[in-house]
Amino acid sequence: MPNTHVLNKPKTSVLYKPLFFFYIQSYLSHNWNNKYSLFPTKMSGGCGIGKSTSTLFIFIFLFLFVSIQAARPPFACDQKDRATKNFPFCQTNLPIGDRARDLIGRLTLQEKVKLLGNNAAEVPRLGIKGYEWWSEALHGVSNVGPGTKFGGEFPGATSFPQVITTAASFNASLWEEIGRVVSDEARAMYNGEMGGLTYWSPNVNILRDPRWGRGQETPGEDPVVAAVYAERYVRGLQGNEEGDRLKVAACCKHYTAYDLDNWSGVDRFHFNAKVSKQDIEDTFDVPFRSCVKEGKVASIMCSYNQVNGIPTCADPELLRKTIRGGWGLNGYIVSDCDSVGVFYDSQHYTSTPEEAAAAAIKAGLDLDCGPFLSQHTENAVHIGILKETAIDTNLANTVAVQMRLGMFDGEPSAQQYGHLGPRDVCSPSHQELAVEAARQGIVLLKNHGPALPLSPRRHRTVAVIGPNSNVTVTMIGNYAGVACGYTSPLQGISKYAKTIHEKACGDVACTDDKLFAGAVNAARQADATVLVMGLDQSIEAEFRDRTGLLLPGFQQELISEVSKASRGPVVLVLMSGGPVDVTFANNDPRIGGIVWAGYPGQAGGAAIADVLFGAHNPGGKLPMTWYPQEYLKNLPMTTMDMRSNLAKGYPGRTYRFYKGPLVYPFGHGLSYTKFITTIFEAPKTLAIPIDGRHTSNSSTISNKSIRVTHAKCSKLSIQIHIDVKNVGQNDGSHTLLVFSKPPVDVWVPHKQLVAFQKVYVPTRSKQRVAINIHVCKYLSVVDKAGVRRISIGEHSIHIGDAKHSLSLQASVLGVIKS
């Protein structure tokens, strides 16, 4: 791929290194062409250096010596510190719970409260350094939080596509691999004293409303996709360590029902999300439950908003009862930044700051991103509204996570990941994964003709037009760091053809049309025209929700004028996090192709070009519904209901509950080849065994459904064998989206995704795929009381055009009950 604007890493360490160290480092970086010689024959100045074995060992010894001196000092339990190394909390052979209790028992109240904020204070008398908890790794190590910084030997980190783009790949193994690579780079930066080990990522909120500025950070609108993404990305970040050890500590955010930042005078600091028990259970909580139960995440972040009148960070039902009690969180709960101060200062939930601190800690909040708890908790104890033992309980959760990360195990370089360093950040393999992730996430929305792929032989000159045609930073979206390097769309296309470039708009706002003439002229000259349009962080971002779904300013006019003038095929490439109403382009026969690239990361331009010219066959699918602008008519963002109420003119939200007009549906995505999907084998009936303790309970089988908690769910699953045949001319990957339509009832979804899988099929061949569906988890629905149930009767399973009917029946002691 084009490797333009790559950050050059300095050849000297943050420590002063003698010249010999420079040469050894260069050698180990594979900068010498002579593989048999450690040093060149002559150094600058003509000083010769011999190649004897003794000289080699001397320099290797000095290399190791300097490297050891440069290693990160221990956070705690330094074996050189005789005063602290023998404390029980430093003994790695003891259980972590015992070690945490020993440490907390040695702290004064004043020391404890200074550990309740993200900028945790040092405890010098116990040999414990200060620690910054706040780091971010949404789609690569980021410097958004104060815990991570770039510079010196770490000028940047691999910046993967924004999450909404990666989600479009529907490739769970890719999500986990990205997490693994990000955690490698995070550990390397920790070892270099440039980062922390606690990363407040991923964002697994549901993209409920298409206007939400942070929708780009999420895996989209479907709870099952978000749940699988949460599980797999967290696994990648945290590693598969022995016992409960952690590579880095991930955090799923923002719990819960958070999907409004700043819309029509309502902001997240003052918003009270009125949510039914039904929607909490079957939509908003699903990814967080998966994050804890399947992903084993080390942290959950509560959100700014209230839910049904109670701030999430002060609600014991949400924090203690659900996250820790119901789901079994093994880790800590942290507030979104300044959330405790927000529910005191902005929401006026308590009368005094001490009451706010006490309410948060009693609810189960362990760590405050912000200074509020550190400032007001001690006084809350002194005036008798909070017991010190409550602080001890919460501190045990944060300290235990630090111990699971090895922060109390002494010398970092002697630990499992102590070898990771600058060479493990922005490595060639990591950067290639960033390109591949972008390729897999790009979605082909329209291909009339077909206009795509373009041919380097027939389309030798390409007009590249639009405000996003040569962007770099735009491609990495928000919560990003400093990328290793960039390949813009213009640079990527230039690899395949001669280009004529016209930006045509000053920026994506495109507030005037005075520069259109140059773009029109370029389209007349070129063999093909690629318009790179869409949005950026000036239009959609944190604390910036959109007011509509149309392209900004004069973008639509630019697209139409250029399309009329172009003498070759016209392709529209869209960069955006949320959906855009491009009905006009979809209906315009002069626009042959439409491609959605999301925010495709540092190498997005290379990936876009690979798709446009057929080097990669697109296989992405939309992880969210694309609505027309009319969908927003009389639809406040503040209305949280998922289900439609057509009698009141309420259309419902997401593909599960909305059945109106669309621009593109959830799961839409074309290919350069043709796949045929058939169901080879699947069960037609399944008996749902009921736990004998509940056979006489009238609520177990009511309204033709079974309570999930009353069924024997452990190994209750079905397996469907699916044949995928590629009958086209190109190899390609196909995403199998398995939907279920439950028996008709007013409160069930129109359909719901129950499984998905990516499969690669070479041209003129067939692959058979086995998909397992856990019945209680995926074929269940939630009633109005928030109770999850399995509907008795005919469930319609469909994968593309293939359909299958599955009958579920209740079974008590081997007898089927209808």
Secondary structure, DSSP 8 states (H G I E B T S, - for coil): ---TT-----SS-SS---HHHHHHHHHHTT--S-TT-SS-SB-TTS-B----HHHHHHHHHHHHHHHHHHS---SS--TT-TTTTTSGGG-TTS-HHHHHHHHHHT--HHHHHTTSBSEE--BGGGTB--EE--BB-SSS-BSSSTT---BTTBS-------HHHHHTT--HHHHHHHHHHHHHHHHHHHHTTS--SBB---B-----STT-TTGGGS--S-HHHHHHHHHHHHHHHH---STT--SSB--EEEETT---SEETTEETTT-EE---HHHIIIIISHHHHHHHHTT--SEEEE-SSEETTEEGGG-TIIIIIIIIIIS---SEEEESTTHHHHHHHTS--SSSHHHHHHHHHHHT--BBSSSHHHHHHHHHHHTTSS-HHHHHHHHHHHHHHHHHTTTTSS-GGGSTTTT--GGGSS-HHHHHHHHHHHHHH-EEEEESSS--S--TTT--EEEEESTTTT-SGGGG-SS----S----HHHHHHTTSEEEEE--SSSTT----TTHHHHHHHHHHSSEEEEEEE--TTTSBTTB--S-SS-STTHHHHHHHHHHH-SS-EEEEEE-SS----HHHHH-TTEEEEEE--S--TTHHHHHHHHHTTSS------SS-B--GGGGTT--TT----S-BGGGTB--SHHHH--S--SB-TT--B-SS-EEEEEEE--SEEEEEB-GGGTT-TTTEETTEEEGGGB--TT-EEEEEEEEEE-SSS-EEEEEEEEEE-S--TTS-S-EEEEEEEEEE-TTEEEEEEEEEEHHHHSEEE-TTS-EEEE-EEEEEEETTEEEEEEEEEEETTEEE-
